[in-house]
Amino acid sequence: MRIARFAGDDDPRFGVIGDDNGVPTIAVLNGDPLYAGLNLSGQKIPLADVRLLAPVIPRSKVVCVGKNYARHAAEMGGEVPEEPLIFLKPNTSVIGPGEPIFYPDQSENVHFEGELAVVIGRICRDISAEDAAKVIFGYTIGNDVTARDLQAKDGQWTRAKGFDTFCPLGPWIETDFDPSKVQVTTRLGDEVKQDGNTSDMVFSVPAIIEYVSSFMTLLPGDVILTGTPDGVGPMEVGDEVSVTIEGIGTLTNSVVSRND
């Protein structure tokens, strides 16, 4: 099931992506499905008549995993960590499909990082890997945008990864999904830059959830970015970046100047 958050002529709402006699539609839900469940309103809207938004706005946090693909760790000049390398992005960095990524004045080297994203469905702490599926609401696509020069300058990652618009998510949440072996592809314009597979993750989704929940409580709507394959690189103003994950779809954003 694909669950989207969208805007039409009124406030943002949630709905289930479907098909009505060959016409893509969105069946409107009553409330946020993370809290109200899948409560259909009975209203259907043509998908072409709405604008898709970030499928979840984390009320709390975006948890990220660094160097979770061996070849990416190598391209960054580092070793594979012995345990998951965790950092946070603020929820104010989240944008949706089609929204612009603002290139900040403070940086001259902003990179794309296409990633599989996990959406947490219920409050949890100390969850074993075996029970991780019980707390997952679904999966979406993320782009862990990074100001690489500031990452090196600061010696830590908060500013480099925390700018507004530096966490595109979307286009929807896929609830029926096996994350263990799917292709993750990032294109800059028409050129493929990243072409990895989640089977190459150092730490699997269940292992990540077990580790993160061992020291912090996860809340409904929290997002976990699971790391990026090798091939990361710079984006420039005017570029369009698209991240495609097999079985979910494609997340596309353009890069614009903050001053435009």
Backbone as a ProteinNet text record, in pm:
[ID]
protein_1_A
[PRIMARY]
MRIARFAGDDDPRFGVIGDDNGVPTIAVLNGDPLYAGLNLSGQKIPLADVRLLAPVIPRSKVVCVGKNYARHAAEMGGEVPEEPLIFLKPNTSVIGPGEPIFYPDQSENVHFEGELAVVIGRICRDISAEDAAKVIFGYTIGNDVTARDLQAKDGQWTRAKGFDTFCPLGPWIETDFDPSKVQVTTRLGDEVKQDGNTSDMVFSVPAIIEYVSSFMTLLPGDVILTGTPDGVGPMEVGDEVSVTIEGIGTLTNSVVSRND
[TERTIARY]
84.3	0	87.9	51	124.5	42.8	99.4	32.4	105.3	30.2	88.7	29.2	102.8	53.8	46.2	-62.7	-84.4	-155.6	-148.4	-220.1	-302.3	-422.8	-509.3	-548.4	-677.4	-726.4	-741.1	-708.3	-724	-597.5	-608.3	-492.1	-439.1	-310.3	-253.9	-332.6	-347.7	-417.3	-338	-384.2	-322	-418.6	-362.5	-447.2	-371.6	-446	-390.2	-390.5	-273.8	-261.1	-328	-409.6	-478.1	-505.8	-599.9	-633.2	-783.9	-846.8	-991	-1015.1	-1035	-1057.8	-946.6	-821.5	-706.5	-662.5	-735.3	-699.4	-635.6	-508.7	-447	-524.4	-553.4	-632.3	-566.2	-617.7	-578.4	-705.7	-720.7	-835.9	-804.7	-881.4	-851.1	-874.8	-781	-791.4	-837.1	-905.8	-940.3	-823.5	-751	-641.9	-511.8	-413.5	-280	-282	-248.3	-258.2	-164.7	-60.2	26.8	-45.3	-149.8	-221.5	-367.9	-428.6	-571.2	-597.3	-490.7	-509.6	-555.4	-581.1	-623.9	-775	-819.4	-961.1	-1002.6	-1058.2	-1094.1	-1215.8	-1209.5	-1319.8	-1428.4	-1393.4	-1486.2	-1465.5	-1381.1	-1354.2	-1234	-1244	-1132.7	-1105.7	-976	-935.1	-836.8	-849.1	-747	-609.4	-513.1	-378.2	-322.4	-362.6	-313.6	-361.4	-463.7	-520.4	-459.7	-362.7	-304.2	-152.8	-92.3	53.5	103.1	192.9	246.4	344.3	334.6	421.8	511.5	602.4	677.9	577.3	590.2	487.4	479	581	579.2	659.8	610.7	686.4	723.1	848	884.6	859.4	779.8	755.5	877.5	963.4	1076.5	1209.9	1243.8	1381.5	1394.4	1504.9	1550.5	1683.3	1686	1806.1	1877.2	2005.8	2081.4	2196.2	2231.1	2340.6	2450.3	2569.7	2682.8	2765.3	2823.8	2919	2861.7	2737.3	2671.4	2687.3	2761.7	2801.1	2953.1	3017.3	3163.1	3229.8	3177.8	3242.5	3224.8	3113.6	3098.9	3196.7	3212.5	3310.3	3449.1	3481.7	3613	3628.3	3522.1	3534	3546.6	3499.7	3512.9	3643.1	3725.7	3854.8	3847.1	3740.9	3723.6	3705.2	3706.5	3684.8	3538.1	3495	3361.5	3356.3	3259.8	3254.8	3218.9	3263.1	3232.7	3087.9	3026.2	2884.6	2826.3	2694.4	2635.8	2681.4	2716.8	2757.8	2634.4	2588.7	2458.7	2476	2396	2385.4	2240.2	2206	2069	2060.5	1948.7	1912	1787.6	1775.7	1656.6	1534.1	1416.5	1294.9	1266.3	1328.7	1311.9	1386.1	1467.6	1538.1	1452.5	1336.4	1253.9	1175.1	1181.5	1095.5	1039.3	947.1	882	927.2	867.7	902.1	869.4	959.2	937	971.1	997.3	1034.6	1182.9	1223.3	1362.8	1455.4	1575.3	1685.3	1759.4	1766.8	1833.2	1983.5	2060.8	2207	2251.1	2307.5	2338.1	2461.3	2460.8	2573.9	2701.2	2686.1	2803.1	2884.7	2831.4	2898.3	2928.6	3033.4	3068.1	3075.9	3025.1	3039.3	2925.1	2807.3	2688.9	2668.5	2653.2	2644.3	2505.6	2470.1	2353.2	2395.6	2302.1	2322.8	2187.7	2160.9	2034.6	2029.9	1915.4	1906.7	1765.7	1759.1	1633.7	1599.6	1474.3	1428.6	1322.3	1331.2	1236.4	1150.3	1019.3	927	879.6	904.4	865	716.1	648.4	504	451.9	537.3	487.7	603.5	570	671.1	739.3	872.8	943.7	1080.9	1128.8	1262.5	1308.8	1437.4	1497.3	1428.6	1416.4	1354.3	1462.3	1439.5	1534.1	1521.3	1625.8	1621	1507.1	1480.5	1374.1	1236.2	1221.1	1091.6	1082.8	1186.9	1192.2	1075	1032.2	922.4	794.7	779.2	657.6	646.1	757.5	753.9	771	781.5	798.7	662.5	634.1	511	526.4	643.6	668.3	802	819.9	947.9	924.3	1020.4	1016.7	1158.9	1176.9	1307	1357.5	1487.8	1546.8	1670.3	1704.4	1827.9	1896.4	2005	2079.1	2174.1	2117.7	2197.6	2302.1	2424.2	2536.9	2625.9	2657.5	2758.1	2894.1	2959.8	3079.3	3193	3208.3	3316.2	3294.7	3169.7	3141.4	3155.7	3125.8	3145.6	3292.9	3381.8	3524.9	3572.4	3519.4	3562.9	3522.3	3397.5	3344.2	3395.5	3433.5	3477	3363.2	3241.5	3120	3015	2898.7	2814.2	2685.9	2662.7	2532.2	2499.4	2589.2	2561.3	2559.5	2654.2	2668.7	2546.7	2475.2	2361.3	2228	2232.4	2112.7	2044.1	2094.1	2029.8	1883.6	1800.3	1664.6	1672.4	1584.3	1570.2	1671.2	1754.4	1859.7	1813.1	1682.1	1631.9	1505.4	1516.3	1400.5	1353.3	1221.2	1159.5	1041.1	1017	898.1	924.5	834.2	712	595.6	607	502.7	566	486.3	531.5	477.5	568	528.7	527.1	409.2	397.2	424.9	414.3	437.4	570.4	678.8	811.1	914.2	1000.1	1112.6	1240.2	1307.5	1422.9	1554.4	1553.2	1678.2	1760.1	1694.6	1769.1	1697.8	1715	1655	1759.3	1742.4	1837.4	1810.2	1917	1911.2	1992.2	1925.1	1990.3	1968.6	2075	2065.3	2112.4	2030.6	2064.8	2077.4	2179.1	2194.4	2163.5	2048.4	1998.8	1970.6	2030.1	2011	2124.6	2223	2341.9	2330.9	2349.8	2348.7	2476.9	2461.5	2575.6	2592.4	2482	2486.3	2402.3	2452.7	2379.6	2418.3	2352.6	2384.5	2267	2287.7	2182.6	2183.4	2064.9	2056.6	2115.8	2134	2198.5	2343.4	2399.3	2537.1	2549	2437.1	2445.1	2531.5	2612.3	2689	2595.5	2502.8	2404.3	2265.5	2189.7	2055.8	1958.3	1840.1	1736.6	1704.2	1678	1650.6	1765.8	1889.7	2004.8	2014.5	1984.5	1987.7	1883.4	1761.7	1655.7	1691.1	1746.4	1787.7	1891.6	1989.1	2096.4	2044.5	1972.4	1924.7	1830.6	1739.5	1641	1702.2	1828.6	1894.4	1936.3	1941.3	1981.5	1890.3	1794.1	1697.8	1560.7	1458.6	1321.3	1286.1	1227.1	1177.7	1028.2	982.3	843.8	775.6	643.8	572.1	606.9	642.3	681.3	829.7	907.1	1051.9	1096.3	1199.1	1252.6	1396.3	1431.7	1569.6	1621.7	1726.9	1796.5	1907.2	1909.6	1989	2127.6	2170.6	2303.2	2297.1	2405.3	2408.2	2514.4	2486	2588.7	2698.8	2803.2	2910.9	2862.2	2937.5	2902.6	2850.6	2856.5	2808.4	2891.4	2830.8	2902.9	2829.4	2888.5	2834.1	2713.5	2627.5	2516.3	2540.2	2491.3	2504.1	2365	2357.3	2231.8	2187.4	2062	2008.9	2001.2	2069.5	2065.9	1933.8	1901	1787.1	1841.1	1808	1856.1	1737.1	1749.2	1641.2	1696.9	1630.7	1667.1	1554.6	1589.5	1492.2	1524.3	1423.5	1438.9	1338.7	1390.6	1310.8	1197	1074.3	959.7	894.5	956.5	896.1	863.1	962.2	937.4	1057.5	1032.3	1138.8	1108.5	1210.3	1205	1291.5	1231.1	1303.1	1295.2	1409.8	1417.1	1515.1	1492.8	1586.2	1667.8	1781.5	1869.4	1860.6	1832.8	1818.5	1903.4	1931.4	2004.4	1914.5	1970.6	1894.2	1847.9	1918.3	1892	1797.5	1755.9	1665.8	1524.9
-119.4	0	124.5	220.4	346.1	457.1	516.9	622.4	753.5	852.5	981.3	1092.1	1198.8	1322.3	1423.1	1496.6	1579.2	1708.5	1801.7	1928.1	1950.4	1998.4	2037.1	2180.9	2203.9	2340	2371.5	2273.3	2295.1	2249.7	2226.2	2188.1	2052	2025.5	1894.4	1779.8	1672.6	1552.7	1429.5	1314.1	1186.8	1104.3	1016.5	929.9	808.1	714	589.9	599.1	578.7	583.4	458.9	480.1	368.6	396.4	321.1	331.6	312	399	391.9	388.9	267.5	248.4	310.9	285.9	335.4	474.8	542.7	677.8	673.2	714.2	717.4	809.3	759	835.7	831.8	915.1	910	905.1	797.4	779.7	849.8	951.5	1038.4	965.6	984	927.7	1033.8	991.8	1079.9	1083.5	1193.6	1209.7	1147.9	1159.2	1105.3	955.5	870.9	726.5	673.9	749.3	706.9	711.1	792.5	808.4	766	789	759.5	627.3	560.2	436.7	464.9	357	369.6	383.5	503.8	534.9	612.3	541.3	602.7	693.5	809.5	905.3	876.2	799.3	772.9	864.7	966.6	1060.3	1014.6	1023.8	995.4	1116.6	1144	1259.4	1210.6	1257	1222.4	1266.9	1178.3	1210	1332.2	1352	1465.2	1599	1596.9	1721.7	1764.6	1687.7	1722.2	1736.1	1795.5	1807.8	1722.9	1630.1	1544.1	1621.2	1597.6	1659	1550.8	1590.9	1491.2	1398.6	1267.4	1176.4	1170.6	1221	1228.9	1352.2	1424.5	1533.7	1488.6	1447.8	1395.1	1497.7	1460.9	1550.9	1558.1	1458.7	1449.4	1459.4	1359.6	1353.7	1269.1	1295	1209.8	1150	1020.3	948.6	896	918.9	881.7	788	703.9	608.9	643.8	667.1	700.2	578.2	580.5	477.7	336.5	320.1	189.8	104.5	154.2	76	81.4	-33.5	-39.2	46.1	43.9	120.2	271	311	453.8	494.3	408.9	438.7	455.9	369.7	377	505.2	545	665.1	790.9	782.4	895.3	889	787.8	775.4	719.5	643	588.4	438.4	382	239.3	213.4	91.8	51.6	49.8	116.7	120.9	-14.5	-36.9	-162.6	-169	-54.9	-46.9	71.3	79.1	186.9	325.1	406.8	545.1	633.7	690	757.2	908.5	981.5	1126.2	1165.7	1291.4	1339.6	1453.7	1459.8	1577.8	1637.6	1769.3	1829	1807.2	1802.6	1784.4	1903.6	2017.9	2135.8	2123	2018.8	1997.9	1922.6	1870.1	1785	1867	1822.4	1873.9	1755.9	1783.2	1677.1	1669.1	1578.9	1564.9	1691.5	1728.7	1847.4	1978	1977.6	2100.9	2128.8	2255.9	2288.5	2265.1	2219.6	2214.8	2348.4	2422.1	2551.9	2534.9	2588	2583.3	2697	2665.8	2772.2	2853.4	2979.2	3067.3	3020.9	2950.4	2911.5	2799.5	2732.9	2616.1	2634.8	2564.5	2559.6	2415.7	2319.6	2178.7	2097.2	2107.2	2038.2	1907.6	1797.7	1665	1603.6	1514.3	1426.8	1296.6	1233.9	1101.1	1029.5	949.7	877	763.8	749.4	650.9	593.3	470.3	411.4	469.7	509.4	567.6	479.2	462.5	384.2	479.3	458.7	539.5	456.1	506.4	435.1	456.1	347.3	352	360.4	330.5	339.1	367.9	418.2	448.7	319.1	323.6	200.3	230.9	136.3	144	0.8	-23.4	-155.5	-263.3	-238	-333.5	-426	-555.2	-649.6	-647.6	-692.1	-700.7	-791.2	-895.8	-989.5	-925.5	-823.8	-757.1	-624.7	-589.9	-457.8	-434	-536.1	-518.9	-469.8	-499.4	-461.3	-310.6	-239	-95	-13.1	-79.1	-9	16	141.2	175.2	153	187.6	169.5	229.2	241	286.1	394.5	486.1	588.2	613.8	717.7	750.3	878.8	884.2	1004.3	1047.7	1174.3	1229.7	1304.7	1247.4	1307.4	1412.7	1527.1	1635.4	1683.3	1704.1	1732.8	1841.5	1941.3	2041	1983	1921.4	1841.9	1926.6	2049.3	2134.5	2172.9	2196.5	2230.8	2109.2	1991.9	1868.7	1853.7	1881.5	1872.2	1985.2	2104.3	2220.5	2210.8	2166.9	2167.6	2052.1	1941.6	1825.9	1745.9	1789.8	1714.8	1755.1	1690.2	1691.5	1772.7	1835.5	1896.4	2005.3	2102.1	2210.6	2159.3	2073.2	2026.5	1952.1	1886.7	1805.2	1860.8	1974.1	2022	2142.6	2193.4	2309.5	2278.8	2382	2369.7	2316.9	2225.3	2160.4	2049.2	2014.9	1915.5	1771.9	1750.9	1613.8	1590.8	1586.3	1549.3	1407.4	1391.1	1260.3	1243	1119.3	1093.9	986.9	971.8	1051.8	1005.6	884.2	828.3	724.3	667.7	558.6	428	332.8	199.2	107.8	51.1	-31.1	-178.6	-222.6	-363	-371.3	-388.9	-371.4	-453.2	-522.2	-596.1	-518.4	-463.4	-376.2	-450	-581.3	-655.8	-658.7	-644.9	-654.8	-576.4	-444.8	-358.5	-259.6	-218.2	-127.8	16.2	89.3	231.9	306.7	391.2	458.7	609.6	684.7	830.8	883.8	971.7	1036.4	1186.6	1243.5	1388.4	1426.3	1487.1	1500.7	1362.4	1330.3	1198.7	1101.7	1145.7	1063.5	987.7	855.2	773.4	798.5	836.1	863.4	756.2	707.2	601.8	484.6	364.8	245.6	132.8	130.6	33.7	-54.6	-146.2	-237.7	-248.7	-250.5	-256.4	-384.6	-486.4	-609.3	-584.6	-470.6	-436	-352.9	-327.9	-255.5	-332.8	-259.4	-321.3	-363.9	-276.4	-303.8	-300.8	-407.9	-419.2	-328.1	-311.7	-230.5	-282.3	-412.3	-458.6	-432	-450.2	-425.3	-277.4	-189.3	-45.7	-9.2	-60.3	-29	-81.7	-200.8	-255.2	-163.8	-120	-37.5	98.9	167.2	302.4	299.6	202.8	197.8	154.3	111.8	74.5	195.6	314.3	433.7	553.4	547	655.7	600	663.1	623.9	671.3	581.6	616.2	643.2	746.5	790.8	772.6	762.6	754.6	873.4	843.6	948.3	975.2	921.4	931.8	863.1	917.1	861.2	818.6	701.5	654.9	647.6	725.3	714.6	611.5	511.5	391	391.9	505.5	513.3	516.5	560.8	581.1	494.3	443.7	371.3	465.3	407.6	488.7	564.7	665.3	745.8	883.4	922.5	1055.7	1161.5	1277.7	1382.5	1514.3	1617.4	1752.9	1779	1866.2	1922.4	2071.8	2127.7	2271.4	2332.9	2462.7	2533.8	2508.6	2472.1	2438.8	2289.9	2209.2	2063.6	2006.6	1888.2	1809.7	1675	1634.1	1507.6	1417.2	1290.3	1192.8	1066.9	1022.7	898.6	798.3	682.6	577.6	455.1	402.1	277.2	177.6	64.5	-43	-79.4	-79.4	-115.7	0.2	116.9	235.8	339.9	388.4	491.9	582.4	709.3	805.9	937.2	989.8	1119	1216.7	1325.1	1421.9	1561.6	1628.7	1766.8	1844.5	1973.3	2061.6	2139.2	2191	2269.1	2415.2	2503.3	2645.1	2727	2849.2	2940.4	2989.9	3003.5	3055.8	3198.9	3269	3410.2	3434.7	3329.8	3347.4	3380.8
0	0	0	-83.4	-90	-25.9	77.7	151.7	126.7	83.2	47.8	134.3	143.1	203.1	89.2	81.2	-37.2	-2.2	-95.5	-82.7	-208.2	-189.2	-300.2	-281.5	-263.4	-239.7	-91.3	-6.2	137.3	209.5	339.1	418.8	376.7	404.4	370.3	433.8	356.4	402.1	361.8	407.2	373.4	289.8	207.8	127.8	79.1	23.4	-29.6	-181.7	-241.8	-386.9	-446.7	-549.1	-613.3	-759.1	-813.9	-955.7	-970.9	-1045.2	-1067.9	-1218.2	-1270.3	-1414	-1499	-1453	-1527.6	-1493.7	-1407.1	-1365.4	-1227	-1212.2	-1079.6	-985.4	-866.5	-769.6	-633.6	-545.7	-406	-321.9	-244.3	-155.9	-24.4	8.6	121.2	253.4	345.9	479.9	579	682.4	793.5	890.3	893.9	988.6	942.1	1028.1	1004.6	1032.5	934.2	955.7	1064	1098.4	1207.6	1341.6	1350.9	1477	1466.5	1349.3	1333.1	1262.8	1216.1	1142	998.7	924.9	785.2	780.8	809.2	819.4	694.5	595.1	467.9	482.6	418.3	425.1	321.8	219.4	109.9	-9	6.4	-102.3	-184	-314.1	-403.4	-491.4	-512.9	-593	-699.2	-823.4	-923.3	-876.6	-888.5	-842	-914.6	-1039.6	-1117.4	-1063.3	-977.3	-925.4	-792.5	-741.3	-611.5	-625.6	-524.2	-516.6	-401.1	-430.1	-326.2	-238.6	-108.4	-9.5	51.8	137.3	212.8	281.7	265.4	315.9	467.4	534	680	719.2	816.8	877.7	1018.1	1039	1170.9	1280.7	1378.4	1491	1582.3	1571.7	1662.3	1589.5	1505.3	1456.8	1330.2	1259	1150	1195	1210.4	1253.9	1129.7	1121.3	1000.7	1035.7	939.3	955.6	856.5	906	820.3	784.4	667.2	622.5	634.2	587.3	598.9	473	375.6	258.1	250.8	239.2	247.7	141.4	18.2	-88.4	-68.8	-6.1	25.3	135	236.1	341.2	280.4	183	119	37.5	-35.1	-117.5	-31.8	92.8	183.8	264.3	235.4	301.5	441.1	469.4	603.2	603.3	721	739.7	772.6	749.6	791.3	944.3	1005	1151.7	1211.2	1335.1	1403.9	1448.5	1470.1	1503.3	1427.2	1411.9	1331	1376.6	1279	1303.6	1289	1400.2	1404.6	1416.4	1340.5	1356	1329.3	1356.7	1342.7	1242.1	1172.4	1094.6	1159.8	1163.7	1223.9	1136.1	1199.7	1120.6	1030.3	1057.2	971.9	838.7	824.4	697.2	596.3	638.1	552.5	450.5	324.4	217.7	140.3	48.1	-26.5	-170	-247.2	-388	-466	-555.5	-637.6	-570.8	-441.6	-373.1	-393.7	-393.6	-422.6	-304	-335.4	-240.3	-251.8	-142.1	-144.8	-121.9	-214.8	-204.5	-112.7	3.7	99.6	60.5	98.6	70.8	141.1	253.4	333.2	270.2	168.4	111.7	-36	-80.9	-223.4	-273.4	-193	-231.4	-168.5	-227	-175.2	-252.4	-179.8	-240	-222.7	-313.9	-300.7	-234.2	-163	-104.7	-103.6	-205.5	-212.2	-111.7	-42.4	64.9	79.6	128.4	173.5	310.5	328.2	454.3	517.8	648.3	726.6	809.3	807.1	887.4	1005.6	1124.9	1246.8	1273	1313.9	1329.1	1470.8	1569.7	1708	1802.4	1919.6	2019.5	2062.7	2070.3	2103.1	2161.7	2240.7	2300.3	2323.4	2305.3	2327.3	2244.2	2114.8	2023.5	1965.8	1971.8	1912.9	1761.3	1693.7	1548.1	1503.2	1579.7	1544.6	1550.6	1634	1650	1574.9	1499.4	1436.4	1342.5	1269	1173.5	1241.4	1369.5	1441.3	1461.5	1453.3	1480.1	1352.7	1237.2	1110.1	1046.6	1015.2	944.7	795.1	742.2	599.9	559.9	430	374.8	270.8	262.2	157.9	110.1	31.4	-26.5	36	62.9	118.7	42.8	57.1	1.8	114.9	165.6	276	220.8	182.8	122.4	224	174.8	263.6	205.6	285.9	248.7	285.9	188.2	216.7	271.5	222.7	271.8	418.1	456.8	596.3	686.5	633	709.1	746.9	651.6	679.2	770.9	748.1	825.6	971.3	996.2	1132.2	1216.7	1152.6	1229.2	1287.4	1265.5	1298.6	1196.3	1198.3	1079.4	1092.1	1204.2	1227.9	1126.9	1109.4	1016.2	872.5	838.5	700.6	650.1	741.2	701.6	751.3	821.2	888.4	828.1	715.6	654.9	619.8	625.2	572.1	428.6	394.9	262.9	239.1	337.4	316.1	343.8	354.1	372.6	290	157.6	76.4	109.3	120.7	144.6	49.9	4.8	-77.5	-181.9	-278	-295.3	-206.4	-150.5	-63.8	26.7	116.3	202.5	146.9	126.5	81.9	203.5	234.7	355.1	329.7	204.8	170.4	96.2	172.4	113.8	189.3	116.1	172.8	142.9	243.3	218.7	200.2	204	213.6	85	-31.8	-157.5	-266.4	-265.1	-367.2	-416.9	-540.9	-604.6	-562.5	-535.8	-501.8	-607.6	-685.9	-798	-787.1	-802.7	-802.1	-936.4	-994.4	-1121.1	-1100.1	-1160.5	-1166.6	-1310.5	-1332.9	-1468.8	-1524.6	-1636.8	-1698	-1666.1	-1590.4	-1566.4	-1434.1	-1440.8	-1320.2	-1241.6	-1115.4	-1029.4	-921.1	-867.2	-766.6	-815.3	-798.7	-839	-744.1	-628.6	-524.7	-492.1	-399.6	-357	-206	-146.6	-0.3	56	-27.9	19.9	59.1	15	48.2	175.2	242	369.4	469.8	542.9	651.2	763	798.3	902.6	840.5	859.4	801.5	874	815	879.7	1020.2	1039.7	1175.9	1272.4	1226	1312.8	1349.8	1256.3	1284.5	1389.6	1372.9	1469.1	1607.2	1614.5	1743.9	1809	1731	1785.5	1829.7	1742.1	1774.7	1894.3	1896.5	2006.8	2138.8	2136.1	2261.3	2342.8	2278.4	2353	2333.2	2240.5	2229.8	2195.6	2249.5	2218.3	2079.2	2000.9	1868.5	1877.4	1807	1813.7	1678.3	1677.7	1549.1	1459.8	1336.5	1242.9	1237.7	1332.1	1319.7	1191	1128.4	1004.6	1028	975.7	979.7	836.5	807	679.3	695.6	607.7	631.9	569.7	517	457.6	305.6	244.5	99.4	33.6	-87.1	-161.7	-210.3	-269	-324.1	-447.1	-484.3	-601.8	-567.9	-440.3	-402.8	-474.3	-494.7	-565.2	-559.8	-619.5	-605.6	-693.7	-644.3	-719.8	-733.2	-842.9	-864.4	-881.9	-862.8	-887.1	-1030.9	-1048	-1179	-1205	-1122.6	-1139.3	-1089.1	-1140.2	-1090.6	-1047.4	-926.3	-872.7	-845.2	-888.2	-870.2	-805.8	-700.2	-632.2	-656	-710.7	-739.1	-654.9	-588.8	-514.4	-568.6	-610	-666.1	-570.5	-620.5	-538.4	-466.6	-469.6	-407.2	-512.9	-584.1	-684.9	-699.5	-733.2	-757.7	-686.3	-621.8	-553.9	-632.8	-681.5	-764.4	-703.2	-698.6	-649.9	-735.5	-747.4	-817.1	-714.7	-761.4	-676.5	-719.6	-625.1	-656.5	-559.2	-599.9	-513.4	-400.7	-285.4	-171.7	-198.4	-285.6	-308.7	-426.7	-496.6	-612.5	-568.2
[MASK]
++++++++++++++++++++++++++++++++++++++++++++++++++++++++++++++++++++++++++++++++++++++++++++++++++++++++++++++++++++++++++++++++++++++++++++++++++++++++++++++++++++++++++++++++++++++++++++++++++++++++++++++++++++++++++++++++++++++++++++++++++++++++++++++++++++

